[in-house]
Amino acid sequence: MKKILLIIFGTLLCADATWLLAQDKINLGIVLPLIIGIFFLTCSCFSAPIQKLLNRYPYIKVLYRVCWNIFWVWLFSLFLFFTYLHFNNHKNNSVAQVQAIVVLGSGIENGQPSPTLKARLDAAARVAVTQPQAAIIMTGGLGFNENITEADVMQRYIHTYHPQVSNKIYQETHSTSTELNLINTKVILEQLDIPLNAPIAIATSDFHLPRAQAIAANIGYSNIYPISAPTPLYIRYNAWLREYFAFISGWLLNEY
């Protein structure tokens, strides 16, 4: 039974990762499931030789069991994190009057916003049309092998697909992380005479909001209103997995 389950889950993980990699998407949330899937398939296909090796070398057998126990503990912690994200997803019914709407970047593909970024921009636009007085700040610098900033791509998307948005749009074009997005945005806010304790909305993906809000609070933003964008289903759990490690690294780097 264990062998069959390893084959099933290993195949599903490899198929999911391979499909996403074929679409030129690559990050830890995609590569790690591929590695785990290959490991599962290896353990199932070579179970007999592996068992023979373990019986021959008791110390390797102990190490093997320890590694599996560590894996199950990690998997349980991942389950808890996914549960946390699921129950902390914000639903946008309305956003109070704000002075600025900060849209956090999420990558571009072939000069266009990624599906995740499109969802963030769409969510921000729905709020912006009801609050034309709010300044919109697009955040995101140059990515690898890109010749146009993410912020510029984001502004073009709004002008093209949401022409009803009449808000003034500003660009933060030098950041490559959430923390830098929010730090560099402070300069624009100062130029607009908007203090950090003013009501400011942050538009980002549902799974990214808890970390983004924590980082913003640590930087000095004290009156944050979340704008939650849904994550496309086909990439959702890969994104959540990537966020798991981002959460840990952010804590280690004292981002919040």
N, C-alpha and C positions, 0 to 999 in steps of 0.2 A: 504493500500500500504506500509506504514511504517513497519507494522508487517511482511509482506512478505519479504521485503528487509532485515530486521533483521534476519529472519530465514535463508535466502540464504547466507548472508555474515557470519553469525554465524556458519553455517554448514561448509562452505568452510574453515574458519579459524581453526575450531576444527579439521577438516579432515587433513589439511596440517600439523598442529602441531603434531597430533597423529601419522601420518605416519613418520615424522622425529624423534619423540621420540622413535618409535618402532625400529629405526635404531641406537639407542644408541647415538643420538645427542641431547644435551641439553645445551641451553644457553638462555639468555634473549630474543634474537630474535626469539626463538621458543616458549618459555613459555608465553611471553606476548600476542602473537596472540591467544594462547589457552585460556588465561584468558578473553581476549576481546570477543572471540567467545562464551564462556560460558555465559558471561554477556549479549550478544546480544540475545542468545537463551532464557535466563531466562526472559529478558524483554518482549520478544514476547510471550512466553508460559504462563506467569503470568501477562499479561498486565491488565486484569480486576481487580485482587486483588491489584495490584500496584496502579492502578488509584483510586480505592476505598480508599486505605490508604492515597494517596496524597490529595484527597478531604476532608478527615477527619482531616488531620493535615496540615494546610496551610504552616507552617514553614518548614516541610519536603518537601513540594511541591516546595518551593522556592529553598531549598538546592539541590533538584533533578535537577531542571532546571539549576542551576549554574554549577553543575557537568557536565551536558551535554554540556553546552556552553564551559566549559574548555576543554572537550574532543574534540569538533569540532575545537577549536583553536589549540590544540596540533596536531590534524590530519592534519590541514592546514600546520603547521610548518614541519610536517613529509613529506608532499607532496613537499614542497619547497626543503627540504634536498634531497629527492630522485631525484628531477629535477636537482639539483646541481651536484649530483654524476653522473647522466646520461650524462650530457653535459661536465663533466670534466674527463671522462674516456679517458685515453691516448691510442693511437694506436701505436704499435711498428712497425715503418717502418725500422728504423735503430737507433743505439746508437753510439755516438761518441766514440773514443778511450778512455777507462777508465783504471785506475790502479787497481781498485778492484770492485767486484760485490758482494754486500751484499744481501743475500736472507733471508727475514724475515719469521719466522716460523708461522704456522697456525694450529698446532695440529696434533697428530698422532692417528690412530685407529688400534688397534690390531697389534701394532708394524710396521705399514705402514703409509706413509703420508696420510693425509686426502685428499679428492678430491680437495679441495681448495689449499692445499699445493702442491699437484702434479702439478697443473696448474702453480704455482709460479716457481717450479723447472724446468718444461718444458720450460717456458718462459726464465728463466735465462740461461738454457743450449743452447738455440738457439743463444743467444748473445755470450756466452762463446766460442763456436766453432769458431766464427769469430775473437775472441780476446784471443788467447791462452796465451798471456802474462799477462792477468789480474788475480789477485788472487781472488778466490771465498771464501767468508766467510759465512758459514752456521750458523744460529743463533737459539737457543732454548735449554732450559734446560730440567730437568726432570718434567714431568707432574704428576698429581695425579695417584697413583697406576701404574706408569711406572717404568721399570727397565733399560731403555735405553733412552739416551737423544734424544731430537728432532733433534738436529744438526747431531748426528750420523746416525739417520734414513734417514735424508736428503742426507747425503754423500753417503750412501749405495744405495739409489735410483738412484742417478746420475751415480754411477759406474755400476749399473745393467742395467738401461734403456737408458743411454746416454754414452756409452763407448767411443764415439768419443771425449768427453770432456777431454782435456789433461791438463787443468789448475791445478795449485796447489790449494788444498782445505784446508781451516782452519776452526776450529770449535769454536764457542762461546757457551759454554754449561751451563751457570749459570743464564740465564734470563728467565723471565716468562711474559714479556710485551714488547710492541714495544719500549717504552722509554729505558728499560734496554737492549734490543737487541742492540740498537744504542750506548748507553753509553759504554757497555762492549766491543763492536766492536772497539771502539777507542783504546783500549789497544792493540789489535791485529794489527791495522793499524800502531800504533807507533812502534811496534816490526818489522814491515815490512818497516819502514821508509816512510810511505805514509801519508803525512799531510792531514788535514781535508779540505784544500782548493784545493786538487788534484781532478781530475775528478773521481767521484765514482758513480757507478750505484746502485740503490736500486730496488730489484725485490720483488714485492708484488702484491696483488690483485688489480684490477682496482678501486674498491670502497675504498680500504685502502690507496691508494697512497696520496690523499690530506693530510690526517692526518699524515702519515708517513713522508712526505716531510716537513710538518710544524714542527714536533718534531725534525727531523734531523737538520733543520735550527736553531732551538732554542738551540740545543746542540753545534752547531759550524760547521756542514757540510755546506760548502758554494758553492760547485760545483757539484750538484746532477743531475744525469741522471736517469729518471724513466724507469723501465721495468715493463710494465703492464701485468698482467695475468688475463684472463677472469674468471669470477666466474660461476661455474656450475649453469645452469638455475634453477634447482629444489631447490637450497638453496639460490639463489641470493637475493631475497627480504627479507628473514629472516636475511641474513648477513647484508644487508643495514640497517635494523631496529636495529640490534645490534650495528652497526657502529654509528647510530644516537646518542645513549646513550654514546658510547665511545667518540664521538666528544665532547659532553657536559662535561663528566667527565674529559677529557683531558684539556679542557679549565679551569675548576674549580681547577684542580690540577697544573695549570700553566705549562703544558707540552709544550705549544707553545704560 
